[in-house]
Amino acid sequence: MELYLNVGGRSRVVGYDLGTDYLDVYLRGGACFRYTALSVGLYHLSSMKALARLGRGLEAYIEEHPAVRNGHLAQLA
């Protein structure tokens, strides 16, 4: 797991894992959600990966896009 920088200081996101076709997002409290190109689309997945690397805006992006907010493939933890 890569640590999420949380530049703004308000995100519940604490870490992430990047794969070729997925992004796992780890939240405070232990929850982990997997997003894939099939579950949210390639555009959203690419955008989310870029935000994860920047350490800014990932949680807001997830909340602002219904296809992403409701599109995780699985809750892993």
Phi and psi in degrees as GROMACS dihedral restraints (atoms count N, CA, C in turn):
[ dihedral_restraints ]
;  ai    aj    ak    al  type     phi  dphi    fc
    3     4     5     6     1   -89.7    20    10
    4     5     6     7     1   138.2    20    10
    6     7     8     9     1   -75.1    20    10
    7     8     9    10     1   136.0    20    10
    9    10    11    12     1   -83.9    20    10
   10    11    12    13     1   129.1    20    10
   12    13    14    15     1   -65.7    20    10
   13    14    15    16     1   -31.7    20    10
   15    16    17    18     1    53.0    20    10
   16    17    18    19     1    56.8    20    10
   18    19    20    21     1   -55.2    20    10
   19    20    21    22     1   -40.5    20    10
   21    22    23    24     1   -75.6    20    10
   22    23    24    25     1   -19.3    20    10
   24    25    26    27     1    81.0    20    10
   25    26    27    28     1     4.1    20    10
   27    28    29    30     1  -115.8    20    10
   28    29    30    31     1    -3.3    20    10
   30    31    32    33     1   -75.7    20    10
   31    32    33    34     1   148.3    20    10
   33    34    35    36     1   -85.3    20    10
   34    35    36    37     1   -10.3    20    10
   36    37    38    39     1   -72.2    20    10
   37    38    39    40     1   129.6    20    10
   39    40    41    42     1  -115.4    20    10
   40    41    42    43     1   -18.7    20    10
   42    43    44    45     1  -168.4    20    10
   43    44    45    46     1   174.1    20    10
   45    46    47    48     1  -158.3    20    10
   46    47    48    49     1   157.7    20    10
   48    49    50    51     1  -126.9    20    10
   49    50    51    52     1   132.6    20    10
   51    52    53    54     1  -105.3    20    10
   52    53    54    55     1   133.5    20    10
   54    55    56    57     1  -125.0    20    10
   55    56    57    58     1   175.1    20    10
   57    58    59    60     1   -56.7    20    10
   58    59    60    61     1   -43.6    20    10
   60    61    62    63     1  -126.6    20    10
   61    62    63    64     1    24.1    20    10
   63    64    65    66     1  -153.1    20    10
   64    65    66    67     1   163.8    20    10
   66    67    68    69     1  -139.2    20    10
   67    68    69    70     1   124.0    20    10
   69    70    71    72     1   -99.7    20    10
   70    71    72    73     1   129.2    20    10
   72    73    74    75     1  -114.3    20    10
   73    74    75    76     1   122.2    20    10
   75    76    77    78     1  -100.7    20    10
   76    77    78    79     1   131.5    20    10
   78    79    80    81     1  -111.2    20    10
   79    80    81    82     1   157.6    20    10
   81    82    83    84     1   -54.3    20    10
   82    83    84    85     1   141.4    20    10
   84    85    86    87     1    95.9    20    10
   85    86    87    88     1    -9.4    20    10
   87    88    89    90     1   101.6    20    10
   88    89    90    91     1    -8.1    20    10
   90    91    92    93     1   -69.2    20    10
   91    92    93    94     1   145.3    20    10
   93    94    95    96     1  -137.1    20    10
   94    95    96    97     1   130.7    20    10
   96    97    98    99     1  -120.5    20    10
   97    98    99   100     1   136.3    20    10
   99   100   101   102     1  -103.1    20    10
  100   101   102   103     1   129.7    20    10
  102   103   104   105     1  -117.1    20    10
  103   104   105   106     1   137.7    20    10
  105   106   107   108     1  -129.7    20    10
  106   107   108   109     1   167.3    20    10
  108   109   110   111     1   -61.2    20    10
  109   110   111   112     1   -33.7    20    10
  111   112   113   114     1   -71.9    20    10
  112   113   114   115     1   -33.4    20    10
  114   115   116   117     1   -84.6    20    10
  115   116   117   118     1   -31.0    20    10
  117   118   119   120     1  -125.6    20    10
  118   119   120   121     1    -8.3    20    10
  120   121   122   123     1    94.7    20    10
  121   122   123   124     1   150.9    20    10
  123   124   125   126     1   -64.2    20    10
  124   125   126   127     1   -38.6    20    10
  126   127   128   129     1   -60.2    20    10
  127   128   129   130     1   -51.5    20    10
  129   130   131   132     1   -63.5    20    10
  130   131   132   133     1   -42.5    20    10
  132   133   134   135     1   -61.2    20    10
  133   134   135   136     1   -44.4    20    10
  135   136   137   138     1   -62.5    20    10
  136   137   138   139     1   -42.1    20    10
  138   139   140   141     1   -63.0    20    10
  139   140   141   142     1   -43.2    20    10
  141   142   143   144     1   -65.7    20    10
  142   143   144   145     1   -39.7    20    10
  144   145   146   147     1   -62.1    20    10
  145   146   147   148     1   -42.3    20    10
  147   148   149   150     1   -63.2    20    10
  148   149   150   151     1   -43.1    20    10
  150   151   152   153     1   -66.1    20    10
  151   152   153   154     1   -37.9    20    10
  153   154   155   156     1   -60.9    20    10
  154   155   156   157     1   -44.5    20    10
  156   157   158   159     1   -64.1    20    10
  157   158   159   160     1   -36.5    20    10
  159   160   161   162     1   -72.8    20    10
  160   161   162   163     1   -26.7    20    10
  162   163   164   165     1    76.9    20    10
  163   164   165   166     1    25.2    20    10
  165   166   167   168     1  -150.3    20    10
  166   167   168   169     1   131.0    20    10
  168   169   170   171     1    88.3    20    10
  169   170   171   172     1    -0.5    20    10
  171   172   173   174     1   -66.5    20    10
  172   173   174   175     1   -48.4    20    10
  174   175   176   177     1   -62.9    20    10
  175   176   177   178     1   -41.8    20    10
  177   178   179   180     1   -61.9    20    10
  178   179   180   181     1   -41.5    20    10
  180   181   182   183     1   -61.2    20    10
  181   182   183   184     1   -45.2    20    10
  183   184   185   186     1   -60.8    20    10
  184   185   186   187     1   -44.3    20    10
  186   187   188   189     1   -70.4    20    10
  187   188   189   190     1   -32.3    20    10
  189   190   191   192     1   -81.0    20    10
  190   191   192   193     1   -18.1    20    10
  192   193   194   195     1  -115.2    20    10
  193   194   195   196     1   105.4    20    10
  195   196   197   198     1   -54.9    20    10
  196   197   198   199     1   -35.5    20    10
  198   199   200   201     1   -64.0    20    10
  199   200   201   202     1   -28.9    20    10
  201   202   203   204     1   -87.2    20    10
  202   203   204   205     1   -46.9    20    10
  204   205   206   207     1   -55.3    20    10
  205   206   207   208     1   -39.4    20    10
  207   208   209   210     1  -102.3    20    10
  208   209   210   211     1     8.6    20    10
  210   211   212   213     1  -107.5    20    10
  211   212   213   214     1    10.7    20    10
  213   214   215   216     1   -64.5    20    10
  214   215   216   217     1   141.8    20    10
  216   217   218   219     1   -70.2    20    10
  217   218   219   220     1   -40.9    20    10
  219   220   221   222     1  -158.1    20    10
  220   221   222   223     1   151.6    20    10
  222   223   224   225     1   -95.6    20    10
  223   224   225   226     1   116.3    20    10
  225   226   227   228     1   -87.9    20    10
  226   227   228   229     1   -23.0    20    10
